[in-house]
Amino acid sequence: MSYLVLARKYRPRNFSEMVGQEHVVQALSNALTQQRLHHAYLFTGTRGVGKTTVSRILAKSLNCQGADGLGGITATPCGVCAACTEIDSGRFPDYTELDAASNRGVDEVQGLLEQAVYKPVQGRFKVFMIDEVHMLTNTAFNAMLKTLEEPPEYLKFVLATTDPQKVPMTVLSRCLQFNLRPMAPETVLDHLGQVLAAENVPAEPQALRLLARAARGSMRDALSLTDQAIAFGSGQLLEAGVRQMLGSVDRSYVFRLIAALAQGDGRSVVETADALRLNGLSAASTLEEMAAVLQRMAVVQAVPQMAHDESDPEASEIARLAGAMPADETQLLYSICLHGRAELGLAPDEYAALTMALLRLLAFKAPAEKKTPAIAEAAPAAVAPTPVAPMRAAPAPAPVPAPTPVRAAAPVPVPAPAPVPAPAPAPAPAPAPVPAPAPVAAPAVPRQRIAPAAAQRQPMPEAVAFDSDPIGMDSVEFAPLEVPPWESLPSDAPAPRAPVPQAAVESMPAPEPMVAARPAWTPSEPSGEPVVATPEGERWFAAVQQLIASEAITALVRELALQSQLVGCEGDHWTLCVQRQSLNQATARERLRAALAEAGLAQQLSVEIGPVTDTPARRNAAAAQQRQRVAEDIVMNDPLVQTLMREHGARIVPGSIKPA
C-alpha cells in the first residue's frame, strides 16, 4: 500500500474537524440546520486554507443519507453512507469538480452546464465545484451567468479562488461569498502537535514553532513541511534538523545582533554578519527573523503588563532586549529590516547589503560610551565672548487721527489703550496716548495692523484671549481705523463719496440698534508645548537666532540648537539640555561648539539629556501661533468681513487664514 501524505490523510471530513475557519463553519452549519441554502457559494483565500475541503464537506452535508439510509440535509454528515464515502474518494456522480486553471475556455464550461438539465442520479443535489474560477475567460464567465443566476432547484454551485479581484462583478453578485483566513502560527502549531501525536512521531516544541512560522498561514504547507522534516530527521523532529532543512537563521544570531545594536557595538555587528556568511545562512532570512523579533519587542515595550507565553523559551530573551533598546530605535530598526530585504537584490553581495542595513541604525544614534553628558575639548580663546543683548519688542505704531463721524448717536466712551511694556530688561519706549474717537452710530470693530518686525522678534508672545461672543456685546473697545491716504490707493479704486451735509444728518431719524449676527467661526486653538521663560532661555534664543542668521549652523547642528535649552553659563562654558538622545551626537556637538566659539559666545559646551521647557523651537512655535491668532482676529474684526457674513451669509473656510 502506498504512503498517503499527511495533508491528504488528515484532511477534515466534517465541519467539527476544521481549524482556523470558525466564521465559515458557523455560517454554513446554521444555514444547513435551518435549510436556508443559497444556490451559489464563493470561497476565497490563499492556498491551503480549506477551500476545496469546505466544498466537499458542503456536498456531503447536502447529500448525506445517514448511517440508516433515512438521513436528510445535515450540518454533521455521517461519513459512512454511500454519498459521504464516494465524495471523499472522488467517485460520486452528482459531485463534479472542474479545474478552471486547465479548463478555462467556453467549451469546457458549456459542457459542464449541459449536465445541469438532468436531475441527480444518486444524490439529493447536483454540486458543481469550479476551482480557481478566476482563470476562466470572459466568454466562459458570460456563458455561465444565466445558469448561475437561476439554476434548477436541485443544482448548487461552489466556486473557489485565490484571487477574487479577477472575478467579474456580475459573478460576485450572484454568489454568497466567504473569505477563508490564513491560519495563525499558534493554530498551526496546535494542529501539528495533534497530527504528530496521532502518528507517534517525537518532536521538539521549537521545531514545531519553526514549521508553523514557515507555513505562512497554510495548513497544507505546514503538513507538507512536516512530512519533509520527518524524512529529514529519520522519524523525529529536532530543532537543529528542522532549522537546517528550512535554512532558517538561528535566533541566537538575531539576539546577538539586536543586543549589539542596542549597545552601539559596531564591531560585534560586523563579526556576527561575517559568521552568518561563513555558515551560509541567508541574509534575507536574517532580516526576516529580526523583523519578527523586533515586532514582539515593540509589543512588550508598548504593553509591558501583557502576559507572555511561558512555554516559549524566547520570551525572556525578547523581554530583556525590549528593556535594553529604546522604543524609537526599535521602530527604526524594524523599518530598516523591512526595507533592507528589498535592497538585497540591488547589492553586488547580499551579505554586504545586510551589513550596511544593520550599520544604518548606528549612523542614527550616538555610540553607547558617549550617551552620558560629554564636554567638548576646549579650543584656544581667539575672541573674547560678548554678552548678547536680549530681544526687544518694537515700539507701538503712532496713533492715527479719528475719522469724521457720519451719523449722530449716543456716545460710547472709549478708553485710551495702555502702553505695551517690553518683557526684556531694557524697557521699550511707551507709546503716545491715543485720543478717544468721536461717537459713532453703531458698534464697529476696527481694522488692526501688526508690525512684522515686532511679531518676529517678540521673545515671549502671550496667548490672545478670544471672547466667546466677539461681536454684538453691550460694551466694545474701539481703536481708530487706519485709512490709507487717497494718493496711495490704486488708480482703479472707486472715488470717495461726498460728505453728507450736517442739516441732512440732523434731520435723519434715530437709527435702530444694530445686532450683528454671530459668525460661524472658531479661532485656532493653541498648539505645541508651553514655554517657561528663563533668563538663560532668552540668551540662548538670541544666540541661536544670530547663528542661524549668519548660516553658521545648518541641518542637524541647527536642529540640535533649536531643540536645546541653556541651563547653565559659567564663563565661557555653556551647558545645554536636549530631550532627544538622537540629536546628541558627537559631530553635531563639536560643530555647534565651533560655531559658538567663532561667534565669541562660548568656548566649551556640554550637552545633557533631560526634559526641556524653554527652547528656541518652542519660542518660534509660540510666536507663529501668536501671529496666526492675531491674523484671524484682524480678519474676523474687519467691518467688510462682518458685513458679508451678516448680510450675505458668507463663511470663512477654517484654515484659510494665514499670517503675512
HUZIBEL-V953870 format. One line per field, one symbol per residue. ss: DSSP state (h for helix, s for strand, l for the rest). Layout:
BEGIN
ss: ???
END
This chain:
BEGIN
ss: lllllhhhhlllllhhhllllhhhhhhhhhhhhhlllllsssssllllllhhhhhhhhhhhhhllllllllllllllllllhhhhhhhhlllllsssssllllllhhhhhhhhhhhhllllllllsssssslhhhllhhhhhhhhhhhhlllllsssssssllhhhllhhhhlllsssslllllhhhhhhhhhhhhhhhlllslhhhhhhhhhhhlllhhhhhhhhhhhhhhllllslhhhhhhhhllllhhhhhhhhhhhhhllhhhhhhhhhhhhhllllhhhhhhhhhhhhhhhhhhhhllllllllllllhhhhhhhhhhllhhhhhhhhhhhhhhhhhhhhlllhhhhhhhhhhhhhlllllhhhlllssllllllllllllllllllllllllllllllllllllllllllllllllllllllllllllllllllllllllllllhhhhhhllllllllllllllllllllllllllllhhhlllllllllllllhhhhhhlllllllllllllllllllllllllllhhhhhhhhhhhhhhhlllllhhhhhhhhlsssssssllssssssllhhhllhhhhhhhhhhhhhlllllssssssllllllhhhhhhhhhhhhhhhhhhhhhllhhhhhhhhhlllllllllllll
END
